[in-house]
């Protein structure tokens, strides 16, 4: 046994003894790939979905911060038509015209406003005012339609919100002072 030990050490030093070679594969064989299935189509679909532009969901608060009216999302559900008119008057989107009717002044509008909604509101309010003046004329036959309109306009102007744009009789627009 004593003789065998030096021979073993000599042979080990010469490299006769070595560890077995280990081969590690990181890919599955063709059979394993077929058995596990292919996800190429799903991967492509997920990639396309990730890069296709779509709308970003915004809260009503986000829209208001951007200056966009949020009537469509229900934040003004409790506001009246008069409240909406006052808001548009304050933002210079509409004004009180010299004839006693509301006027769309969208060029001076501060903040975003849906023009179609604004025009529809102005039309409704003006139609209501004209009907009111006709009714007043029927009740007060001793006054001319112009006198009725002018008297109503004077009384109405006192209740218009402060800071609203009002057109003077010479056509110049000014803010209502309070």
C-alpha positions in Angstrom: 0.0 0.0 0.0 2.9 2.3 0.7 4.1 1.8 -2.8 0.8 2.5 -4.4 0.4 5.9 -2.9 3.4 7.5 -4.6 2.4 6.0 -8.0 -1.1 7.3 -7.6 0.2 10.8 -6.8 2.5 10.7 -9.8 -0.3 9.6 -12.1 -2.6 12.3 -10.7 0.0 14.9 -11.3 0.4 13.9 -14.9 -3.3 14.3 -15.6 -4.3 10.8 -16.0 -7.1 11.3 -13.5 -9.7 13.9 -14.4 -13.3 14.7 -13.6 -15.9 13.5 -16.1 -17.0 16.1 -18.7 -20.4 17.6 -18.0 -22.5 19.1 -20.9 -25.2 21.6 -20.0 -27.8 22.5 -22.6 -30.0 25.5 -22.3 -32.3 24.7 -25.1 -35.0 22.2 -25.3 -35.0 19.5 -28.0 -37.4 19.7 -30.9 -39.6 17.1 -29.2 -39.7 19.1 -26.0 -40.6 22.3 -27.9 -43.5 20.5 -29.6 -44.7 19.1 -26.4 -44.6 22.4 -24.5 -46.3 24.4 -27.3 -45.4 27.6 -29.0 -46.4 31.0 -27.7 -45.2 33.0 -30.7 -48.7 34.2 -31.7 -49.5 35.2 -28.2 -46.2 37.0 -27.8 -46.8 39.0 -31.0 -50.3 39.9 -29.9 -49.1 41.2 -26.5 -46.4 43.2 -28.2 -48.9 44.8 -30.6 -51.3 45.6 -27.8 -48.5 47.3 -25.9 -47.6 49.7 -28.7 -51.1 50.4 -30.1 -52.2 54.0 -29.1 -55.5 54.1 -27.2 -57.2 56.7 -25.0 -55.9 57.5 -21.5 -58.6 57.3 -18.9 -59.0 60.6 -17.1 -61.0 61.5 -14.0 -63.4 64.4 -13.9 -60.8 66.2 -11.7 -58.1 65.7 -14.4 -60.4 67.2 -17.0 -61.3 70.2 -14.8 -57.6 70.8 -14.2 -57.1 71.0 -18.0 -60.0 73.5 -18.2 -62.4 71.1 -19.9 -66.1 71.2 -19.1 -67.1 67.9 -17.6 -70.9 67.9 -18.2 -70.7 64.6 -20.0 -69.2 62.8 -17.0 -71.8 64.1 -14.6 -69.8 66.5 -12.4 -72.4 69.3 -13.0 -75.4 67.1 -12.6 -76.7 69.3 -9.8 -76.1 72.6 -11.6 -78.9 74.6 -13.2 -79.0 76.2 -16.6 -78.5 79.6 -14.8 -75.4 78.2 -13.1 -73.9 77.2 -16.4 -74.8 80.6 -17.9 -73.0 82.3 -15.0 -70.0 80.1 -15.4 -69.8 80.9 -19.1 -70.3 84.6 -18.4 -67.4 84.7 -15.9 -65.1 82.9 -18.4 -66.1 85.3 -21.2 -67.4 82.5 -23.4 -70.7 84.4 -23.6 -71.8 87.9 -22.9 -75.0 89.9 -22.2 -75.7 91.7 -25.5 -77.1 95.2 -25.9 -80.4 93.8 -27.2 -81.0 91.9 -24.0 -80.0 88.5 -25.5 -76.9 86.3 -24.8 -74.1 86.5 -27.3 -71.5 83.8 -28.1 -68.1 85.4 -27.5 -66.0 82.3 -28.0 -62.9 84.2 -29.2 -62.4 85.7 -25.7 -63.3 82.5 -23.8 -61.0 81.5 -21.0 -60.6 77.8 -20.7 -62.0 75.0 -22.8 -65.7 74.9 -23.6 -67.7 72.7 -25.9 -69.0 75.1 -28.6 -72.0 73.0 -29.6 -73.2 72.8 -26.0 -72.6 76.5 -25.4 -74.5 77.5 -28.6 -77.4 75.3 -27.7 -77.5 76.8 -24.2 -77.5 80.4 -25.6 -80.2 79.5 -28.0 -82.4 78.1 -25.3 -82.0 81.0 -22.9 -82.6 83.6 -25.7 -85.7 81.7 -26.9 -87.0 81.8 -23.3 -86.3 85.5 -23.0 -88.2 86.2 -26.3 -91.1 84.2 -25.0 -91.1 86.1 -21.7 -91.1 89.5 -23.5 -94.0 88.4 -25.7 -95.9 87.3 -22.7 -95.1 90.6 -20.9 -96.3 92.5 -24.1 -99.6 90.6 -24.0 -100.1 91.5 -20.3 -99.0 95.2 -20.8 -100.5 96.3 -24.0 -99.8 100.0 -23.1 -96.0 99.4 -23.4 -94.2 98.9 -26.7 -92.1 95.8 -27.2 -88.9 98.0 -27.1 -90.0 99.5 -23.7 -90.7 96.1 -22.3 -87.3 94.7 -23.4 -85.4 97.8 -22.2 -87.1 97.7 -18.8 -86.5 94.0 -18.4 -82.9 94.4 -19.4 -82.3 97.1 -16.8 -83.7 95.0 -14.0 -82.0 91.8 -15.3 -78.6 93.6 -15.5 -78.6 94.1 -11.7 -78.7 90.4 -11.2 -76.0 89.5 -13.7 -72.9 87.9 -12.1 -70.1 90.3 -11.3 -67.3 90.2 -13.8 -69.6 89.2 -16.7 -69.1 90.8 -20.1 -71.9 93.3 -20.9 -72.3 95.1 -24.2 -73.0 98.9 -23.9 -75.5 100.6 -26.2 -72.6 101.8 -28.3 -71.5 98.2 -28.9 -68.4 98.2 -26.6 -68.0 95.3 -24.3 -67.1 95.8 -20.6 -67.0 93.8 -17.4 -69.7 94.3 -15.0 -68.4 96.1 -11.9 -69.9 95.3 -8.5 
